[in-house]
Structures are given as C-alpha cells and as structure tokens.
Amino acid sequence: MASWDERPLQVGVYVSGITAVLSQSLKQRESGTHVDSSRARSFGFGVGGEMRLPSVIAGLRPLIYGQVERMGAKTCVPDATCFFGEPRTVKAVGAGVAWPVG
C-alpha cells in the first residue's frame, strides 16, 4: 500500500471547535465619555475538507478546500451596535498549493 505522500489523490475531512471573545466599548463622540462596555464568549463548531491533486512539480500539489463554521452568540446590550447579535455561519472555499515538509 502506498504511503500518504505517494497517493495520487489525497482527500481529508476534519471537524473543529471554535471559541471567541467578542467585546465592544461605546463612547460618546463629542465628550469621549464612556457609555457602555460588554464582553461575550461565543462557542461554535466547524467541518471541512480538502482534496490534494497529484504533484505537478517539485512535490507541489494543487489543493482545493472548503469549510463551514457555525458560531453562536449572546444577545446584545440594548441600543448598542452588535458584532455578533445572532449566530453566524462562516463559509470558505479556496485553492492553493500544498508542499510536504519533512
């Protein structure tokens, strides 16, 4: 059986956990008086996958990947601008080059 690095097509799937601290601080524009400050910790999870195509030159392999992350959120302070006032879904797709090290 061929080793992982020798396989012509490599496919991987992964899961991830996410934690974030979101904070906001509000000041009155004219006077600079501190109006409000809040801080919330959010948790989430993600799934993703990647596909590495056969090596093209000097061990470099084209790479295609995608991931989806879902991050929860807490309710916002009333009358305040919220970065994450509701749960968010973050999606990403991309292409690049993978080069094994070691």
Phi and psi in radians as a Rosetta constraint file:
Dihedral C 1 N 2 CA 2 C 2 CIRCULARHARMONIC -1.253 0.35
Dihedral N 2 CA 2 C 2 N 3 CIRCULARHARMONIC 2.562 0.35
Dihedral C 2 N 3 CA 3 C 3 CIRCULARHARMONIC -1.246 0.35
Dihedral N 3 CA 3 C 3 N 4 CIRCULARHARMONIC 2.905 0.35
Dihedral C 3 N 4 CA 4 C 4 CIRCULARHARMONIC -0.935 0.35
Dihedral N 4 CA 4 C 4 N 5 CIRCULARHARMONIC -0.788 0.35
Dihedral C 4 N 5 CA 5 C 5 CIRCULARHARMONIC -1.210 0.35
Dihedral N 5 CA 5 C 5 N 6 CIRCULARHARMONIC -0.372 0.35
Dihedral C 5 N 6 CA 6 C 6 CIRCULARHARMONIC -1.613 0.35
Dihedral N 6 CA 6 C 6 N 7 CIRCULARHARMONIC -0.178 0.35
Dihedral C 6 N 7 CA 7 C 7 CIRCULARHARMONIC -1.203 0.35
Dihedral N 7 CA 7 C 7 N 8 CIRCULARHARMONIC 2.381 0.35
Dihedral C 7 N 8 CA 8 C 8 CIRCULARHARMONIC -1.158 0.35
Dihedral N 8 CA 8 C 8 N 9 CIRCULARHARMONIC -0.570 0.35
Dihedral C 8 N 9 CA 9 C 9 CIRCULARHARMONIC -2.261 0.35
Dihedral N 9 CA 9 C 9 N 10 CIRCULARHARMONIC 2.187 0.35
Dihedral C 9 N 10 CA 10 C 10 CIRCULARHARMONIC -2.015 0.35
Dihedral N 10 CA 10 C 10 N 11 CIRCULARHARMONIC 2.271 0.35
Dihedral C 10 N 11 CA 11 C 11 CIRCULARHARMONIC -2.192 0.35
Dihedral N 11 CA 11 C 11 N 12 CIRCULARHARMONIC 2.328 0.35
Dihedral C 11 N 12 CA 12 C 12 CIRCULARHARMONIC -2.333 0.35
Dihedral N 12 CA 12 C 12 N 13 CIRCULARHARMONIC 2.572 0.35
Dihedral C 12 N 13 CA 13 C 13 CIRCULARHARMONIC -2.250 0.35
Dihedral N 13 CA 13 C 13 N 14 CIRCULARHARMONIC 2.485 0.35
Dihedral C 13 N 14 CA 14 C 14 CIRCULARHARMONIC -2.550 0.35
Dihedral N 14 CA 14 C 14 N 15 CIRCULARHARMONIC 2.793 0.35
Dihedral C 14 N 15 CA 15 C 15 CIRCULARHARMONIC -2.139 0.35
Dihedral N 15 CA 15 C 15 N 16 CIRCULARHARMONIC 2.687 0.35
Dihedral C 15 N 16 CA 16 C 16 CIRCULARHARMONIC -2.513 0.35
Dihedral N 16 CA 16 C 16 N 17 CIRCULARHARMONIC 2.742 0.35
Dihedral C 16 N 17 CA 17 C 17 CIRCULARHARMONIC -1.958 0.35
Dihedral N 17 CA 17 C 17 N 18 CIRCULARHARMONIC 2.559 0.35
Dihedral C 17 N 18 CA 18 C 18 CIRCULARHARMONIC -2.253 0.35
Dihedral N 18 CA 18 C 18 N 19 CIRCULARHARMONIC 2.368 0.35
Dihedral C 18 N 19 CA 19 C 19 CIRCULARHARMONIC -2.330 0.35
Dihedral N 19 CA 19 C 19 N 20 CIRCULARHARMONIC 2.450 0.35
Dihedral C 19 N 20 CA 20 C 20 CIRCULARHARMONIC -2.516 0.35
Dihedral N 20 CA 20 C 20 N 21 CIRCULARHARMONIC 2.555 0.35
Dihedral C 20 N 21 CA 21 C 21 CIRCULARHARMONIC -1.925 0.35
Dihedral N 21 CA 21 C 21 N 22 CIRCULARHARMONIC 2.054 0.35
Dihedral C 21 N 22 CA 22 C 22 CIRCULARHARMONIC -1.871 0.35
Dihedral N 22 CA 22 C 22 N 23 CIRCULARHARMONIC 2.244 0.35
Dihedral C 22 N 23 CA 23 C 23 CIRCULARHARMONIC -2.320 0.35
Dihedral N 23 CA 23 C 23 N 24 CIRCULARHARMONIC 2.650 0.35
Dihedral C 23 N 24 CA 24 C 24 CIRCULARHARMONIC -2.489 0.35
Dihedral N 24 CA 24 C 24 N 25 CIRCULARHARMONIC 2.548 0.35
Dihedral C 24 N 25 CA 25 C 25 CIRCULARHARMONIC -2.379 0.35
Dihedral N 25 CA 25 C 25 N 26 CIRCULARHARMONIC 2.221 0.35
Dihedral C 25 N 26 CA 26 C 26 CIRCULARHARMONIC -1.969 0.35
Dihedral N 26 CA 26 C 26 N 27 CIRCULARHARMONIC 2.378 0.35
Dihedral C 26 N 27 CA 27 C 27 CIRCULARHARMONIC -2.246 0.35
Dihedral N 27 CA 27 C 27 N 28 CIRCULARHARMONIC 2.611 0.35
Dihedral C 27 N 28 CA 28 C 28 CIRCULARHARMONIC -1.298 0.35
Dihedral N 28 CA 28 C 28 N 29 CIRCULARHARMONIC 2.227 0.35
Dihedral C 28 N 29 CA 29 C 29 CIRCULARHARMONIC -1.057 0.35
Dihedral N 29 CA 29 C 29 N 30 CIRCULARHARMONIC -0.863 0.35
Dihedral C 29 N 30 CA 30 C 30 CIRCULARHARMONIC -1.228 0.35
Dihedral N 30 CA 30 C 30 N 31 CIRCULARHARMONIC -0.824 0.35
Dihedral C 30 N 31 CA 31 C 31 CIRCULARHARMONIC -1.615 0.35
Dihedral N 31 CA 31 C 31 N 32 CIRCULARHARMONIC -0.340 0.35
Dihedral C 31 N 32 CA 32 C 32 CIRCULARHARMONIC 1.367 0.35
Dihedral N 32 CA 32 C 32 N 33 CIRCULARHARMONIC 0.132 0.35
Dihedral C 32 N 33 CA 33 C 33 CIRCULARHARMONIC -1.162 0.35
Dihedral N 33 CA 33 C 33 N 34 CIRCULARHARMONIC 2.340 0.35
Dihedral C 33 N 34 CA 34 C 34 CIRCULARHARMONIC -1.237 0.35
Dihedral N 34 CA 34 C 34 N 35 CIRCULARHARMONIC 2.114 0.35
Dihedral C 34 N 35 CA 35 C 35 CIRCULARHARMONIC -1.691 0.35
Dihedral N 35 CA 35 C 35 N 36 CIRCULARHARMONIC -0.854 0.35
Dihedral C 35 N 36 CA 36 C 36 CIRCULARHARMONIC -2.788 0.35
Dihedral N 36 CA 36 C 36 N 37 CIRCULARHARMONIC 2.715 0.35
Dihedral C 36 N 37 CA 37 C 37 CIRCULARHARMONIC -2.567 0.35
Dihedral N 37 CA 37 C 37 N 38 CIRCULARHARMONIC 2.408 0.35
Dihedral C 37 N 38 CA 38 C 38 CIRCULARHARMONIC -2.503 0.35
Dihedral N 38 CA 38 C 38 N 39 CIRCULARHARMONIC 2.716 0.35
Dihedral C 38 N 39 CA 39 C 39 CIRCULARHARMONIC -2.523 0.35
Dihedral N 39 CA 39 C 39 N 40 CIRCULARHARMONIC 2.332 0.35
Dihedral C 39 N 40 CA 40 C 40 CIRCULARHARMONIC -2.419 0.35
Dihedral N 40 CA 40 C 40 N 41 CIRCULARHARMONIC 2.472 0.35
Dihedral C 40 N 41 CA 41 C 41 CIRCULARHARMONIC -1.743 0.35
Dihedral N 41 CA 41 C 41 N 42 CIRCULARHARMONIC 2.290 0.35
Dihedral C 41 N 42 CA 42 C 42 CIRCULARHARMONIC -2.055 0.35
Dihedral N 42 CA 42 C 42 N 43 CIRCULARHARMONIC 2.622 0.35
Dihedral C 42 N 43 CA 43 C 43 CIRCULARHARMONIC -2.209 0.35
Dihedral N 43 CA 43 C 43 N 44 CIRCULARHARMONIC 2.675 0.35
Dihedral C 43 N 44 CA 44 C 44 CIRCULARHARMONIC -2.815 0.35
Dihedral N 44 CA 44 C 44 N 45 CIRCULARHARMONIC -3.036 0.35
Dihedral C 44 N 45 CA 45 C 45 CIRCULARHARMONIC -2.532 0.35
Dihedral N 45 CA 45 C 45 N 46 CIRCULARHARMONIC 2.840 0.35
Dihedral C 45 N 46 CA 46 C 46 CIRCULARHARMONIC -2.571 0.35
Dihedral N 46 CA 46 C 46 N 47 CIRCULARHARMONIC 2.760 0.35
Dihedral C 46 N 47 CA 47 C 47 CIRCULARHARMONIC -2.339 0.35
Dihedral N 47 CA 47 C 47 N 48 CIRCULARHARMONIC 2.639 0.35
Dihedral C 47 N 48 CA 48 C 48 CIRCULARHARMONIC -2.805 0.35
Dihedral N 48 CA 48 C 48 N 49 CIRCULARHARMONIC 3.050 0.35
Dihedral C 48 N 49 CA 49 C 49 CIRCULARHARMONIC -2.755 0.35
Dihedral N 49 CA 49 C 49 N 50 CIRCULARHARMONIC 2.824 0.35
Dihedral C 49 N 50 CA 50 C 50 CIRCULARHARMONIC -2.529 0.35
Dihedral N 50 CA 50 C 50 N 51 CIRCULARHARMONIC 2.700 0.35
Dihedral C 50 N 51 CA 51 C 51 CIRCULARHARMONIC -2.345 0.35
Dihedral N 51 CA 51 C 51 N 52 CIRCULARHARMONIC 2.134 0.35
Dihedral C 51 N 52 CA 52 C 52 CIRCULARHARMONIC -1.836 0.35
Dihedral N 52 CA 52 C 52 N 53 CIRCULARHARMONIC 2.143 0.35
Dihedral C 52 N 53 CA 53 C 53 CIRCULARHARMONIC -1.457 0.35
Dihedral N 53 CA 53 C 53 N 54 CIRCULARHARMONIC 2.981 0.35
Dihedral C 53 N 54 CA 54 C 54 CIRCULARHARMONIC -1.008 0.35
Dihedral N 54 CA 54 C 54 N 55 CIRCULARHARMONIC 2.623 0.35
Dihedral C 54 N 55 CA 55 C 55 CIRCULARHARMONIC -1.030 0.35
Dihedral N 55 CA 55 C 55 N 56 CIRCULARHARMONIC 2.386 0.35
Dihedral C 55 N 56 CA 56 C 56 CIRCULARHARMONIC -1.775 0.35
Dihedral N 56 CA 56 C 56 N 57 CIRCULARHARMONIC -0.693 0.35
Dihedral C 56 N 57 CA 57 C 57 CIRCULARHARMONIC -2.823 0.35
Dihedral N 57 CA 57 C 57 N 58 CIRCULARHARMONIC 2.378 0.35
Dihedral C 57 N 58 CA 58 C 58 CIRCULARHARMONIC 0.862 0.35
Dihedral N 58 CA 58 C 58 N 59 CIRCULARHARMONIC 0.645 0.35
Dihedral C 58 N 59 CA 59 C 59 CIRCULARHARMONIC 1.422 0.35
Dihedral N 59 CA 59 C 59 N 60 CIRCULARHARMONIC -0.025 0.35
Dihedral C 59 N 60 CA 60 C 60 CIRCULARHARMONIC -1.331 0.35
Dihedral N 60 CA 60 C 60 N 61 CIRCULARHARMONIC 2.271 0.35
Dihedral C 60 N 61 CA 61 C 61 CIRCULARHARMONIC -2.088 0.35
Dihedral N 61 CA 61 C 61 N 62 CIRCULARHARMONIC 2.223 0.35
Dihedral C 61 N 62 CA 62 C 62 CIRCULARHARMONIC -1.034 0.35
Dihedral N 62 CA 62 C 62 N 63 CIRCULARHARMONIC 2.466 0.35
Dihedral C 62 N 63 CA 63 C 63 CIRCULARHARMONIC -2.275 0.35
Dihedral N 63 CA 63 C 63 N 64 CIRCULARHARMONIC 2.305 0.35
Dihedral C 63 N 64 CA 64 C 64 CIRCULARHARMONIC -2.132 0.35
Dihedral N 64 CA 64 C 64 N 65 CIRCULARHARMONIC 2.315 0.35
Dihedral C 64 N 65 CA 65 C 65 CIRCULARHARMONIC -2.463 0.35
Dihedral N 65 CA 65 C 65 N 66 CIRCULARHARMONIC 2.830 0.35
Dihedral C 65 N 66 CA 66 C 66 CIRCULARHARMONIC -2.667 0.35
Dihedral N 66 CA 66 C 66 N 67 CIRCULARHARMONIC 2.644 0.35
Dihedral C 66 N 67 CA 67 C 67 CIRCULARHARMONIC -2.682 0.35
Dihedral N 67 CA 67 C 67 N 68 CIRCULARHARMONIC 2.695 0.35
Dihedral C 67 N 68 CA 68 C 68 CIRCULARHARMONIC -2.327 0.35
Dihedral N 68 CA 68 C 68 N 69 CIRCULARHARMONIC 2.249 0.35
Dihedral C 68 N 69 CA 69 C 69 CIRCULARHARMONIC -2.177 0.35
Dihedral N 69 CA 69 C 69 N 70 CIRCULARHARMONIC 2.436 0.35
Dihedral C 69 N 70 CA 70 C 70 CIRCULARHARMONIC -2.056 0.35
Dihedral N 70 CA 70 C 70 N 71 CIRCULARHARMONIC 2.084 0.35
Dihedral C 70 N 71 CA 71 C 71 CIRCULARHARMONIC -2.017 0.35
Dihedral N 71 CA 71 C 71 N 72 CIRCULARHARMONIC 2.229 0.35
Dihedral C 71 N 72 CA 72 C 72 CIRCULARHARMONIC -1.365 0.35
Dihedral N 72 CA 72 C 72 N 73 CIRCULARHARMONIC 3.027 0.35
Dihedral C 72 N 73 CA 73 C 73 CIRCULARHARMONIC -2.715 0.35
Dihedral N 73 CA 73 C 73 N 74 CIRCULARHARMONIC 2.814 0.35
Dihedral C 73 N 74 CA 74 C 74 CIRCULARHARMONIC -1.761 0.35
Dihedral N 74 CA 74 C 74 N 75 CIRCULARHARMONIC 2.861 0.35
Dihedral C 74 N 75 CA 75 C 75 CIRCULARHARMONIC -1.189 0.35
Dihedral N 75 CA 75 C 75 N 76 CIRCULARHARMONIC 2.692 0.35
Dihedral C 75 N 76 CA 76 C 76 CIRCULARHARMONIC -1.499 0.35
Dihedral N 76 CA 76 C 76 N 77 CIRCULARHARMONIC 2.826 0.35
Dihedral C 76 N 77 CA 77 C 77 CIRCULARHARMONIC -1.150 0.35
Dihedral N 77 CA 77 C 77 N 78 CIRCULARHARMONIC 2.357 0.35
Dihedral C 77 N 78 CA 78 C 78 CIRCULARHARMONIC -0.968 0.35
Dihedral N 78 CA 78 C 78 N 79 CIRCULARHARMONIC 2.469 0.35
Dihedral C 78 N 79 CA 79 C 79 CIRCULARHARMONIC 1.068 0.35
Dihedral N 79 CA 79 C 79 N 80 CIRCULARHARMONIC 0.430 0.35
Dihedral C 79 N 80 CA 80 C 80 CIRCULARHARMONIC -2.060 0.35
Dihedral N 80 CA 80 C 80 N 81 CIRCULARHARMONIC 2.636 0.35
Dihedral C 80 N 81 CA 81 C 81 CIRCULARHARMONIC -1.262 0.35
Dihedral N 81 CA 81 C 81 N 82 CIRCULARHARMONIC 2.358 0.35
Dihedral C 81 N 82 CA 82 C 82 CIRCULARHARMONIC -2.005 0.35
Dihedral N 82 CA 82 C 82 N 83 CIRCULARHARMONIC 2.327 0.35
Dihedral C 82 N 83 CA 83 C 83 CIRCULARHARMONIC -1.315 0.35
Dihedral N 83 CA 83 C 83 N 84 CIRCULARHARMONIC -0.801 0.35
Dihedral C 83 N 84 CA 84 C 84 CIRCULARHARMONIC -2.319 0.35
Dihedral N 84 CA 84 C 84 N 85 CIRCULARHARMONIC 1.339 0.35
Dihedral C 84 N 85 CA 85 C 85 CIRCULARHARMONIC -1.424 0.35
Dihedral N 85 CA 85 C 85 N 86 CIRCULARHARMONIC -0.117 0.35
Dihedral C 85 N 86 CA 86 C 86 CIRCULARHARMONIC -2.643 0.35
Dihedral N 86 CA 86 C 86 N 87 CIRCULARHARMONIC 2.855 0.35
Dihedral C 86 N 87 CA 87 C 87 CIRCULARHARMONIC -1.022 0.35
Dihedral N 87 CA 87 C 87 N 88 CIRCULARHARMONIC 2.592 0.35
Dihedral C 87 N 88 CA 88 C 88 CIRCULARHARMONIC -2.176 0.35
Dihedral N 88 CA 88 C 88 N 89 CIRCULARHARMONIC 2.558 0.35
Dihedral C 88 N 89 CA 89 C 89 CIRCULARHARMONIC -1.993 0.35
Dihedral N 89 CA 89 C 89 N 90 CIRCULARHARMONIC 2.188 0.35
Dihedral C 89 N 90 CA 90 C 90 CIRCULARHARMONIC -1.964 0.35
Dihedral N 90 CA 90 C 90 N 91 CIRCULARHARMONIC 2.198 0.35
Dihedral C 90 N 91 CA 91 C 91 CIRCULARHARMONIC -2.066 0.35
Dihedral N 91 CA 91 C 91 N 92 CIRCULARHARMONIC 2.514 0.35
Dihedral C 91 N 92 CA 92 C 92 CIRCULARHARMONIC -2.542 0.35
Dihedral N 92 CA 92 C 92 N 93 CIRCULARHARMONIC 2.458 0.35
Dihedral C 92 N 93 CA 93 C 93 CIRCULARHARMONIC -2.369 0.35
Dihedral N 93 CA 93 C 93 N 94 CIRCULARHARMONIC 2.648 0.35
Dihedral C 93 N 94 CA 94 C 94 CIRCULARHARMONIC -2.905 0.35
Dihedral N 94 CA 94 C 94 N 95 CIRCULARHARMONIC 3.018 0.35
Dihedral C 94 N 95 CA 95 C 95 CIRCULARHARMONIC -2.431 0.35
Dihedral N 95 CA 95 C 95 N 96 CIRCULARHARMONIC 2.579 0.35
Dihedral C 95 N 96 CA 96 C 96 CIRCULARHARMONIC -2.871 0.35
Dihedral N 96 CA 96 C 96 N 97 CIRCULARHARMONIC -2.714 0.35
Dihedral C 96 N 97 CA 97 C 97 CIRCULARHARMONIC -2.298 0.35
Dihedral N 97 CA 97 C 97 N 98 CIRCULARHARMONIC 2.317 0.35
Dihedral C 97 N 98 CA 98 C 98 CIRCULARHARMONIC -1.840 0.35
Dihedral N 98 CA 98 C 98 N 99 CIRCULARHARMONIC 2.428 0.35
Dihedral C 98 N 99 CA 99 C 99 CIRCULARHARMONIC -2.352 0.35
Dihedral N 99 CA 99 C 99 N 100 CIRCULARHARMONIC 1.983 0.35
Dihedral C 99 N 100 CA 100 C 100 CIRCULARHARMONIC -1.175 0.35
Dihedral N 100 CA 100 C 100 N 101 CIRCULARHARMONIC 2.397 0.35
Dihedral C 100 N 101 CA 101 C 101 CIRCULARHARMONIC -2.012 0.35
Dihedral N 101 CA 101 C 101 N 102 CIRCULARHARMONIC 2.280 0.35
